[in-house]
Amino acid sequence: MTDITQKIEDVLQKKGNPICGKDSVDDELVYPSITEWKRSIGMLLVHEDGNSTENATTPNNSRQQWYKTGLDYWENEGTCPATVNGMLGGFASISKRDLEGSAQFISYIKSNIRPELNLSNNENGGVPTCACECGAGIGRVSKGLLLPLGISQCDLVEPSPRLISSAPDYLGDFASKCRFFCTGLQDFQPKANSYDLIWMQWMIGYLTDDDLVHFLQRCMTALRKGGIVVIKDNTCEKEAFVVDRDDASTTRSLPYIIAIAELAGLHVVHQQYQEGFPVDIFPVPMIALAPKR
């Protein structure tokens, strides 16, 4: 059986996109392929038939260590205070522009592409609407975007106990419209037919490829009629991926992200880049996804 990593590499290569990657700090640390990077850190098990699968079987494997490193980073008040500035890695100044760009993106989709997307209970025949903010931190997107759009209820999913416990104070009056789930997205099991909008911003890099594919598949069944998944995240352009070992995250190229989404059974409804961000940060596309018909 061909593993997910190999499928991703096949898709990228067929379309003429790179499969190589590099380290975010050490320019001399390069990886010829996604497979070789995962093998180098022990995340792939090589089987007798030559195929590989992500190592998720032993108690102390690299996959679990990968998630522990990421959680430790976000649990540390020194590296990540429970503030907007902490959530944005010191770039609090872009939050307003980011939220405005996201709102315009959703408005365009609603008005021009997917009018069946329900944002308020009035649009949904009086039935309350629901959104999920994945990797929510303190709830910046719920407070600044999802609830102001008219969403009736937001579910905040966040692996860091410290951050999710800070969310109600940050949300203020909006907290009464929110539910809080302290769990990693690799373990989150959303109920079927429960969300009109699932928002994933600056968090997919913390999931392995296998876990991201499987999570997107679970999200697909969690969408209500007309609902969408939105990924808004950093992307690299010259390589397929850039690894940050400090917080155990991977910045993927846009073709890499789309390949994962398509493997999960989703297709792109609309995509565009966020405008007005500093030139010294990664390009940030917004990608709206829906189940393939």
ABEGO torsion letter per residue (X at the ends): XBBAAAAAAAAAAAAGBBABBBBAABAABBBABAAAAAAAAGABBBBAAGBBBBBAABAABAAAAAAAAAAAAAABAAABBBBAAAAAGGAAAAAAAAAAAAAAAAAAAAAAABAABBABAAAAGGBBBBBBBBGAEAGAAAAAAAAAAGBABBBBBBABAAAAAAAAAAAEAAAAABBBBBBBAAABBBBBGABABBBBBGAAAABBAAAAAAAAAAAAAABBBGBBBBBBBBBBAABABBBBAAAGBBBBBAAAAAAAAAAAGBBBABBBBBBGBBAABBBBBBBBBBBBX
